[in-house]
């Protein structure tokens, strides 16, 4: 792909906008949130329960970043209390394919990695 100035994108170049997207997608919480949304639209509480160990603050920030970059959409339903659901956009669904392959590879190969050192 070419940039506006006619040059190809180069993820290794410091100023390439691809770096921001790589940073977003390589984040564990982003990758896991997108994977969790593959099952369909979900509410915040369901996502938080699925992503064990994530704090509400980090989940909120992660969902906002994913929404800002067009990977998910947030739908608010008028109710008391408000009913909010998050779902994948077509772009987000496309991003899920390589992320799913990475998650599958990690699960299949985790036992091949050396054990992390024990800190004293």
C-alpha positions as CSV (number, residue, x, y, z in Angstrom):
1,X,0.0,0.0,0.0
2,X,1.1,3.5,-0.7
3,X,1.0,6.5,1.6
4,X,-0.4,9.9,0.6
5,X,3.0,10.9,-0.6
6,X,3.3,7.9,-2.9
7,X,5.7,5.9,-0.8
8,X,4.9,2.4,0.5
9,X,4.1,1.9,4.2
10,X,7.1,0.6,6.1
11,X,6.3,-0.7,9.6
12,X,10.0,-0.5,10.4
13,X,10.1,3.3,9.7
14,X,9.7,5.4,12.8
15,X,7.0,7.7,11.3
16,X,4.9,4.9,9.7
17,X,1.3,5.0,11.0
18,X,1.4,1.2,10.9
19,X,3.4,1.3,14.1
20,X,0.4,2.7,16.1
21,X,-1.8,0.0,14.8
22,X,0.8,-2.7,15.5
23,X,1.1,-1.4,19.0
24,X,-2.7,-1.5,19.5
25,X,-3.1,-5.1,18.1
26,X,0.0,-6.5,19.8
27,X,-1.3,-5.4,23.2
28,X,-2.6,-8.5,25.1
29,X,-5.8,-6.9,26.3
30,X,-6.7,-5.6,22.8
31,X,-6.0,-9.1,21.3
32,X,-8.0,-10.8,24.0
33,X,-10.9,-8.3,23.8
34,X,-11.2,-8.7,20.0
35,X,-11.1,-12.5,20.4
36,X,-13.8,-12.4,23.1
37,X,-16.0,-10.3,20.8
38,X,-15.8,-12.9,18.0
39,X,-18.7,-14.7,19.9
40,X,-20.9,-11.7,19.2
41,X,-21.9,-8.4,20.8
42,X,-21.2,-8.3,24.6
43,X,-21.7,-6.1,27.5
44,X,-18.9,-4.6,29.6
45,X,-19.5,-7.0,32.5
46,X,-19.4,-10.1,30.3
47,X,-16.2,-8.9,28.7
48,X,-14.6,-8.2,32.1
49,X,-15.5,-11.6,33.3
50,X,-14.1,-13.3,30.2
51,X,-10.8,-11.4,30.3
52,X,-9.8,-12.6,33.7
53,X,-7.3,-10.2,35.5
54,X,-8.2,-7.0,33.6
55,X,-9.3,-4.0,35.7
56,X,-12.3,-2.0,34.8
57,X,-10.1,1.0,34.1
58,X,-7.8,-0.9,31.7
59,X,-10.8,-2.6,30.0
60,X,-12.5,0.8,29.5
61,X,-9.3,2.3,28.0
62,X,-8.8,-0.7,25.8
63,X,-12.4,-0.6,24.4
64,X,-12.1,3.1,23.8
65,X,-8.9,2.7,21.8
66,X,-10.4,-0.2,19.8
67,X,-13.4,2.0,19.1
68,X,-11.3,5.0,18.1
69,X,-9.4,2.9,15.6
70,X,-12.6,1.5,14.0
71,X,-12.2,-2.1,15.2
72,X,-15.2,-2.3,17.5
73,X,-18.4,-0.3,17.9
74,X,-20.2,0.7,21.0
75,X,-24.0,0.7,20.9
76,X,-26.1,2.3,23.7
77,X,-29.6,1.1,24.2
78,X,-32.0,3.4,26.0
79,X,-32.9,1.7,29.2
80,X,-32.6,2.2,32.9
81,X,-29.8,1.6,33.6
82,X,-28.3,2.1,30.2
83,X,-27.6,-1.0,28.2
84,X,-24.3,-0.8,26.3
85,X,-22.9,-3.5,24.0
86,X,-19.6,-3.8,22.2
87,X,-19.3,-5.6,18.8
88,X,-16.8,-6.1,16.1
89,X,-16.8,-3.9,13.0
90,X,-15.8,-5.6,9.7
91,X,-12.3,-4.3,10.2
92,X,-12.2,-5.8,13.7
93,X,-13.4,-9.1,12.4
94,X,-10.6,-9.0,9.8
95,X,-8.1,-8.3,12.5
96,X,-9.4,-11.3,14.5
97,X,-8.1,-13.8,11.9
98,X,-4.4,-13.3,12.5
99,X,-4.9,-12.8,16.2
100,X,-6.7,-16.1,16.5
101,X,-3.9,-17.8,14.7
102,X,-1.4,-16.3,17.1
103,X,-3.5,-17.3,20.2
104,X,-3.8,-20.8,18.8
105,X,0.0,-21.0,18.2
106,X,0.8,-19.8,21.7
107,X,-1.6,-22.4,23.3
108,X,-0.1,-25.2,21.2
109,X,3.5,-24.2,21.9
110,X,3.5,-22.7,25.5
111,X,5.1,-25.9,26.9
112,X,8.1,-25.5,24.5
113,X,9.2,-22.2,26.1
114,X,11.7,-22.3,28.9
115,X,10.3,-21.6,32.3
116,X,10.7,-17.9,33.4
117,X,13.4,-17.4,36.0
118,X,12.4,-17.4,39.6
119,X,13.2,-14.1,41.2
120,X,14.6,-14.3,44.7
